[in-house]
Amino acid sequence: MPTTHPTPATRVRRRTSPSQVAGEVLLTLGVLLLLFAFYEAFWTNLASATLQNDAQETLEQQWVNPRTTTTPELGDAFARMYIPVFGSDYQFAIIEGVDEEELLAGPGRYPDTQMPGQPGNFAVAGHRVGKGAPFNDLGKLNTCDAIVVERQTQWVTYRVLPMSGDPAERAREAAPCLGGGQADRVVGGDYSGVHGRHITLPNDVSVLNPVPGTGTTEVAPGAEGIMTLTTCHPQFSNAERMIIHAIQTEVLNKAGGPPSAMTEVS
């Protein structure tokens, strides 16, 4: 007899195993994660670059034609930040506010903190991945590295504080850039607990206080000028926050040209 072949209707259908389903789900999730990473790391950077350029241009116009009020409104650019060790091209206009809309345009000032050059804590938030990623490399900062803030008439220089909690080590770290009474306060005085870099939880608002890490929210007479930078940690996660604290060491009139710290390019 001739051999008969099963028709499509009589063919045995293969069953899909649970492992195959799981594999397809994982593959789909992988593709979605890659698309999300591309969006975060590339597409949002393009949008942020446009907004940051607009903020830089607006800032220059404001400095040429200053407004009667010196208090910035939410979304306004009011200063420019440089971190020389990150390269001569590292500069960002600082925006007033830390909501997502403001941070898409650039690093933003926490509105309840002080302004640059003032005693107390000038605190700024920024993204670490995507949206311009202004704070992507904060983990590379070392003690005494400069953070320079340009205002309409001033250059304000801050130096990253010692990382260690040991007094002897703090003194060694601070020696190249801090001297006199300021070094004493940082090594063993009221700023001895303020570290140059540390990791904390998102709800730790004490890092924004005039003396970071304390419970005091009022600027005391004789307070130092502090600059605080906050960003997500680790990368691609909101689980923690990386904090950088720097202390004000110099305020110069812009008429005299940029400070020497601006030449400290890595």
VOKOLKE-359461 format. One line per field, with one value per residue (C-alpha): residue number from 1; y, x, z. Coordinates in pm, whole numbers, plus 50000, padded with zeros to 5 digits. Each point is the difference from the previous one (the first is absolute). Layout:
REM residues N
i = NUM,... $
c2 = Y,... $
c1 = X,... $
c3 = Z,... $
END
This chain:
REM residues 266
i = 1,2,3,4,5,6,7,8,9,10,11,12,13,14,15,16,17,18,19,20,21,22,23,24,25,26,27,28,29,30,31,32,33,34,35,36,37,38,39,40,41,42,43,44,45,46,47,48,49,50,51,52,53,54,55,56,57,58,59,60,61,62,63,64,65,66,67,68,69,70,71,72,73,74,75,76,77,78,79,80,81,82,83,84,85,86,87,88,89,90,91,92,93,94,95,96,97,98,99,100,101,102,103,104,105,106,107,108,109,110,111,112,113,114,115,116,117,118,119,120,121,122,123,124,125,126,127,128,129,130,131,132,133,134,135,136,137,138,139,140,141,142,143,144,145,146,147,148,149,150,151,152,153,154,155,156,157,158,159,160,161,162,163,164,165,166,167,168,169,170,171,172,173,174,175,176,177,178,179,180,181,182,183,184,185,186,187,188,189,190,191,192,193,194,195,196,197,198,199,200,201,202,203,204,205,206,207,208,209,210,211,212,213,214,215,216,217,218,219,220,221,222,223,224,225,226,227,228,229,230,231,232,233,234,235,236,237,238,239,240,241,242,243,244,245,246,247,248,249,250,251,252,253,254,255,256,257,258,259,260,261,262,263,264,265,266 $
c2 = 50000,50349,50195,50257,50332,50178,50296,50337,49925,49667,50116,49998,50350,50069,50135,50315,49925,50236,50053,50121,50245,50124,50043,50204,50219,50061,50080,50251,50157,50023,50184,50239,50068,50071,50242,50170,50028,50150,50249,50096,50016,50148,50148,50190,50135,50161,50166,50117,50140,50222,50124,50056,50204,50213,50050,50106,50257,50136,50025,50208,50233,50040,50091,50266,50132,49906,49997,50207,49688,49769,49709,49753,49852,49628,49894,50301,49962,50219,49875,49780,49711,49871,49699,50056,49646,49869,50196,50352,49935,49900,50276,50008,50279,49943,50007,50106,49697,49624,49868,49779,50290,50208,49711,49915,50336,49964,49973,50174,50187,49885,50317,49998,50001,50295,50169,49962,50220,50020,49841,49674,49723,50057,49664,49878,49680,49842,49686,49735,49812,50154,50346,50156,49795,50302,49803,49674,50025,50130,49679,50099,50320,50012,50219,50356,49972,50333,50073,50352,50188,50302,50266,50332,50184,49729,49680,49779,49711,49698,49716,49642,49915,49709,49656,49844,50023,49960,50340,49931,49881,50295,50237,49836,50012,50363,50136,50072,50227,50108,50200,50188,49997,49839,49691,49983,50002,49729,49774,50020,50270,50043,49875,49691,49778,50138,49757,50080,49702,49748,49787,50045,49931,50217,50122,50133,50371,50089,50020,50326,50169,50299,49764,49672,49702,50205,50076,50377,50168,50361,50160,50081,50308,49920,49704,49886,49996,49639,49856,49667,49789,49715,49727,49648,49699,49755,50076,49912,49987,50229,49778,50234,50341,50097,50321,50234,50277,50283,50309,50354,50118,50305,50267,50224,50287,49894,50318,49844,49697,49632,49849,49787,49693,50014,49877,49683,49779,49627 $
c1 = 50000,50119,50124,49753,50105,49809,49800,50047,49688,50139,50352,50089,50037,50303,49928,50175,50194,50008,50374,49932,49738,50236,50275,49779,49886,50361,50098,49716,50095,50360,49900,49781,50284,50238,49749,49954,50378,50033,49724,50154,50362,49959,49663,49951,50354,49904,49694,50203,50276,49748,49852,50344,50114,49687,50072,50359,49885,49731,50253,50236,49714,49902,50356,50009,49655,49954,49656,49913,49961,50289,49778,49960,49661,49945,50149,50232,50373,50189,50362,50248,50195,50344,50194,50346,50134,49722,50143,49992,49669,49813,49751,49630,49753,49841,49620,49775,49803,50041,49679,50031,49926,50286,50247,49937,50158,50300,50112,49754,50023,49793,49789,50018,50379,50238,50130,50363,50241,49775,50066,49809,49929,49959,49859,49960,49846,50079,49946,50269,49868,49813,49841,50341,50161,50174,50097,50104,50361,49953,50150,50334,50036,50278,50066,50101,49864,49844,49637,49973,49669,49971,49745,49931,50283,50184,50199,49938,50243,49923,50237,49886,50031,50204,49847,50135,49850,50336,50132,50363,49900,49763,50285,50225,49729,49908,50355,50041,49695,49880,50183,49965,49674,49813,50223,49953,49622,50013,50244,49876,49735,49636,50058,50199,49700,49945,50160,50101,49812,49763,49698,49669,49628,49765,49811,50313,49919,50262,50258,49826,50028,50238,50244,49928,49917,49879,49645,50045,49813,50094,50322,50203,50223,50345,49878,50220,49878,49934,49906,49817,49948,49749,49937,49860,50206,50083,49960,49658,49855,49820,50073,50260,50157,50362,50085,50294,50078,50242,50099,50024,50362,49996,49768,50139,49860,49963,50168,50331,49958,49936,50149,50315,49787,49862,50335,50003,49898,50060 $
c3 = 50000,49930,50298,50118,50142,50275,49888,50176,50201,50119,50080,50368,50129,50215,50340,50118,50316,50301,49944,49645,50126,50268,49743,49770,50290,50107,49643,49972,50332,49885,49685,50199,50245,49712,49849,50337,50049,49654,50080,50335,49889,49653,49914,50327,49965,49670,50156,50300,49779,49823,50328,50151,49698,50031,50371,49926,49744,50232,50282,49788,49907,50363,50093,49730,50093,50367,50158,50306,50217,50083,50105,49712,49916,49950,49668,49975,49941,50247,50010,49818,50149,49902,50129,49848,50062,49773,49710,49860,49824,50317,50076,50079,50061,50342,50001,50287,50124,50026,49843,49693,49765,50141,50018,49636,49914,50230,50361,50231,50331,50295,50050,50381,50007,49974,49687,49887,50192,50306,50341,50039,49751,49627,49890,49641,49858,49665,49797,49981,49694,49708,49992,49941,50281,50155,50311,49836,50124,50355,50136,49844,50203,50260,50301,49904,49644,49905,49916,49858,49980,49773,50081,49830,50179,50196,49985,50304,50056,50217,50089,50062,50370,50141,49955,50318,50348,50175,50121,49906,49653,49956,50085,49742,49731,50073,50014,49625,49975,50345,50260,50326,50189,49711,50015,50377,49964,49734,50186,50359,50023,49902,49642,50098,49925,49649,49755,49645,49862,50152,49915,50176,49961,49790,50309,50174,49974,50262,49718,49895,50341,50044,50173,49819,50215,50296,50108,49984,49714,50077,49874,50310,50024,49864,49793,49715,49641,49898,49663,49987,49687,50004,49744,49974,50106,49859,49633,49858,50353,50245,50300,50151,49957,49942,50183,49937,50250,49922,50199,49866,49982,49771,49862,49725,49796,49636,49886,50106,49777,50081,50317,49980,50083,49646,49863,50214,49710,50042 $
END
